[in-house]
């Protein structure tokens, strides 16, 4: 590879890094908050105020935790969605 090809490759790589940085910045600005209520009329809320940190611990049984809130929601939904004969 001669110097001209090497310079072109480095320039393309630098341009790619700049584009990635700009894209990341634009996406952060666009998706950093959600609107509560009707879009653009509600109050913007930062996503880091809604979601909490995820902590993963070692150990445990590795089995499915049936007391998990998602399981509770599914169970509640199934109970309330059963049809009733009148």
LUMVEXLUM-836948 format. One record per residue (C-alpha): residue number from 1; x, y, z; residue in one letter. Coordinates in nm, 4 decimals. Last residue first. Layout:
BEGIN
<sedren:NUM; px:X; py:Y; pz:Z; kenu:A>
...
% end
This chain:
BEGIN
<sedren:86; px:-7.4725; py:-1.3580; pz:3.1707; kenu:X>
<sedren:85; px:-7.1811; py:-1.5758; pz:3.0710; kenu:X>
<sedren:84; px:-6.8448; py:-1.4342; pz:3.1709; kenu:X>
<sedren:83; px:-6.5416; py:-1.4107; pz:2.9500; kenu:X>
<sedren:82; px:-6.1962; py:-1.4330; pz:3.1013; kenu:X>
<sedren:81; px:-5.9956; py:-1.1117; pz:3.0542; kenu:X>
<sedren:80; px:-5.9725; py:-1.0216; pz:3.4230; kenu:X>
<sedren:79; px:-5.7967; py:-1.3423; pz:3.5291; kenu:X>
<sedren:78; px:-5.5622; py:-1.3451; pz:3.2312; kenu:X>
<sedren:77; px:-5.4598; py:-0.9843; pz:3.2904; kenu:X>
<sedren:76; px:-5.3908; py:-1.0476; pz:3.6586; kenu:X>
<sedren:75; px:-5.1732; py:-1.3487; pz:3.5770; kenu:X>
<sedren:74; px:-4.9801; py:-1.1575; pz:3.3117; kenu:X>
<sedren:73; px:-4.9294; py:-0.8618; pz:3.5481; kenu:X>
<sedren:72; px:-4.8073; py:-1.0906; pz:3.8268; kenu:X>
<sedren:71; px:-4.5691; py:-1.2668; pz:3.5885; kenu:X>
<sedren:70; px:-4.4324; py:-0.9288; pz:3.4842; kenu:X>
<sedren:69; px:-4.3938; py:-0.8291; pz:3.8495; kenu:X>
<sedren:68; px:-4.1705; py:-1.1270; pz:3.9225; kenu:X>
<sedren:67; px:-4.3170; py:-1.3677; pz:4.1748; kenu:X>
<sedren:66; px:-4.2706; py:-1.6618; pz:3.9404; kenu:X>
<sedren:65; px:-3.8926; py:-1.6210; pz:3.9554; kenu:X>
<sedren:64; px:-3.7644; py:-1.8477; pz:3.6799; kenu:X>
<sedren:63; px:-3.4768; py:-2.0641; pz:3.7968; kenu:X>
<sedren:62; px:-3.1106; py:-1.9679; pz:3.8089; kenu:X>
<sedren:61; px:-3.0985; py:-2.0644; pz:4.1748; kenu:X>
<sedren:60; px:-2.9180; py:-1.7611; pz:4.3052; kenu:X>
<sedren:59; px:-2.5570; py:-1.6766; pz:4.2519; kenu:X>
<sedren:58; px:-2.4174; py:-1.3702; pz:4.0877; kenu:X>
<sedren:57; px:-2.5926; py:-1.0362; pz:4.0975; kenu:X>
<sedren:56; px:-2.7119; py:-0.8185; pz:3.8130; kenu:X>
<sedren:55; px:-2.7993; py:-0.4574; pz:3.8903; kenu:X>
<sedren:54; px:-3.0030; py:-0.2555; pz:3.6450; kenu:X>
<sedren:53; px:-3.0138; py:0.1188; pz:3.7066; kenu:X>
<sedren:52; px:-3.3547; py:0.2808; pz:3.7165; kenu:X>
<sedren:51; px:-3.5723; py:0.4030; pz:3.4336; kenu:X>
<sedren:50; px:-3.8037; py:0.7035; pz:3.4504; kenu:X>
<sedren:49; px:-3.5690; py:0.9881; pz:3.5518; kenu:X>
<sedren:48; px:-3.3023; py:0.8637; pz:3.3077; kenu:X>
<sedren:47; px:-3.5662; py:0.8891; pz:3.0359; kenu:X>
<sedren:46; px:-3.6036; py:1.2631; pz:3.0872; kenu:X>
<sedren:45; px:-3.9679; py:1.3680; pz:3.1050; kenu:X>
<sedren:44; px:-4.1240; py:1.6162; pz:2.8639; kenu:X>
<sedren:43; px:-4.4617; py:1.7463; pz:2.9842; kenu:X>
<sedren:42; px:-4.7470; py:1.6846; pz:2.7463; kenu:X>
<sedren:41; px:-4.8403; py:1.8841; pz:2.4379; kenu:X>
<sedren:40; px:-4.5583; py:1.7625; pz:2.2116; kenu:X>
<sedren:39; px:-4.7024; py:1.4112; pz:2.2163; kenu:X>
<sedren:38; px:-5.0277; py:1.3785; pz:2.4103; kenu:X>
<sedren:37; px:-4.9704; py:1.2667; pz:2.7679; kenu:X>
<sedren:36; px:-4.6226; py:1.2242; pz:2.9041; kenu:X>
<sedren:35; px:-4.3630; py:1.3230; pz:2.6469; kenu:X>
<sedren:34; px:-4.0449; py:1.1231; pz:2.6293; kenu:X>
<sedren:33; px:-3.6913; py:1.2402; pz:2.6901; kenu:X>
<sedren:32; px:-3.3344; py:1.1690; pz:2.5837; kenu:X>
<sedren:31; px:-3.4460; py:1.0274; pz:2.2485; kenu:X>
<sedren:30; px:-3.3814; py:1.3120; pz:2.0053; kenu:X>
<sedren:29; px:-3.0832; py:1.4668; pz:2.1831; kenu:X>
<sedren:28; px:-2.9130; py:1.1308; pz:2.2323; kenu:X>
<sedren:27; px:-2.9862; py:1.0348; pz:1.8712; kenu:X>
<sedren:26; px:-2.8296; py:1.3580; pz:1.7449; kenu:X>
<sedren:25; px:-2.5152; py:1.3087; pz:1.9554; kenu:X>
<sedren:24; px:-2.4748; py:0.9480; pz:1.8439; kenu:X>
<sedren:23; px:-2.5194; py:1.0475; pz:1.4804; kenu:X>
<sedren:22; px:-2.2622; py:1.3268; pz:1.5142; kenu:X>
<sedren:21; px:-2.0067; py:1.0929; pz:1.6750; kenu:X>
<sedren:20; px:-2.0671; py:0.8253; pz:1.4120; kenu:X>
<sedren:19; px:-2.0207; py:1.0812; pz:1.1333; kenu:X>
<sedren:18; px:-1.6922; py:1.2020; pz:1.2858; kenu:X>
<sedren:17; px:-1.5671; py:0.8438; pz:1.3241; kenu:X>
<sedren:16; px:-1.6572; py:0.7657; pz:0.9618; kenu:X>
<sedren:15; px:-1.4752; py:1.0788; pz:0.8412; kenu:X>
<sedren:14; px:-1.1636; py:0.9729; pz:1.0325; kenu:X>
<sedren:13; px:-1.1783; py:0.6270; pz:0.8766; kenu:X>
<sedren:12; px:-1.2153; py:0.7770; pz:0.5285; kenu:X>
<sedren:11; px:-0.9147; py:1.0052; pz:0.5886; kenu:X>
<sedren:10; px:-0.7063; py:0.7135; pz:0.7148; kenu:X>
<sedren:9; px:-0.7888; py:0.5104; pz:0.4048; kenu:X>
<sedren:8; px:-0.7069; py:0.7998; pz:0.1716; kenu:X>
<sedren:7; px:-0.3726; py:0.8601; pz:0.3473; kenu:X>
<sedren:6; px:-0.2841; py:0.4903; pz:0.3207; kenu:X>
<sedren:5; px:-0.3735; py:0.4848; pz:-0.0480; kenu:X>
<sedren:4; px:-0.1536; py:0.7920; pz:-0.1123; kenu:X>
<sedren:3; px:0.1327; py:0.6524; pz:0.0959; kenu:X>
<sedren:2; px:0.1529; py:0.3300; pz:-0.1017; kenu:X>
<sedren:1; px:0.0000; py:0.0000; pz:0.0000; kenu:X>
% end
